[in-house]
């Protein structure tokens, strides 16, 4: 995977609004390849700018938080989302309520 692919992913993640989440697949599709869901996970795991690239706003398609969240684990991801007003119950986010509705870039 090229560095350019990661940059596309990071650009999409930067667009996720405060208080909303996107799925790995949604980020992949917006970055140009709907088969990149795992690549999105890899890119976020090596996020070079956690302050500027809010990777904690990315969840799985069911709204589950990441057990392997790179910057402090599932509890850190939960705290960051809750600080933005996202309600997290049993490490899940209500996708009907909080999913970013943008489907094209």
ZIVENMO-V619621 format. One record per backbone hydrogen bond with DSSP energy under -1.0 kcal/mol. CO is the residue of the C=O (numbers start at 1). NH is the residue of the N-H. E is the energy in kcal/mol with one decimal. If there is no record, write none. Layout:
co=CO nh=NH e=E
co=CO nh=NH e=E
This chain:
co=2 nh=6 e=-1.3
co=3 nh=7 e=-2.3
co=4 nh=8 e=-2.1
co=5 nh=9 e=-2.0
co=6 nh=10 e=-2.9
co=7 nh=11 e=-2.3
co=8 nh=12 e=-1.8
co=9 nh=13 e=-2.5
co=10 nh=14 e=-2.1
co=12 nh=15 e=-1.4
co=13 nh=16 e=-1.2
co=17 nh=20 e=-1.7
co=21 nh=100 e=-3.6
co=22 nh=59 e=-2.5
co=23 nh=27 e=-2.5
co=24 nh=28 e=-2.4
co=25 nh=29 e=-2.6
co=26 nh=30 e=-2.5
co=27 nh=31 e=-1.9
co=28 nh=33 e=-2.3
co=29 nh=32 e=-1.2
co=33 nh=36 e=-2.0
co=36 nh=40 e=-2.8
co=37 nh=41 e=-1.6
co=38 nh=42 e=-2.2
co=39 nh=43 e=-3.0
co=40 nh=44 e=-2.7
co=41 nh=45 e=-1.8
co=42 nh=46 e=-1.1
co=44 nh=47 e=-1.4
co=49 nh=53 e=-2.8
co=53 nh=55 e=-2.4
co=54 nh=57 e=-2.2
co=55 nh=58 e=-1.7
co=57 nh=22 e=-2.4
co=59 nh=24 e=-1.1
co=60 nh=63 e=-2.3
co=63 nh=93 e=-1.7
co=64 nh=60 e=-2.0
co=66 nh=69 e=-1.2
co=69 nh=73 e=-1.9
co=73 nh=77 e=-1.9
co=74 nh=78 e=-2.5
co=75 nh=79 e=-2.3
co=76 nh=80 e=-2.4
co=77 nh=81 e=-2.4
co=78 nh=82 e=-2.8
co=79 nh=83 e=-2.0
co=81 nh=84 e=-1.3
co=81 nh=86 e=-2.2
co=82 nh=85 e=-1.7
co=89 nh=92 e=-1.1
co=91 nh=65 e=-2.6
co=92 nh=89 e=-2.4
co=94 nh=98 e=-2.6
co=95 nh=99 e=-1.7
co=98 nh=21 e=-2.3
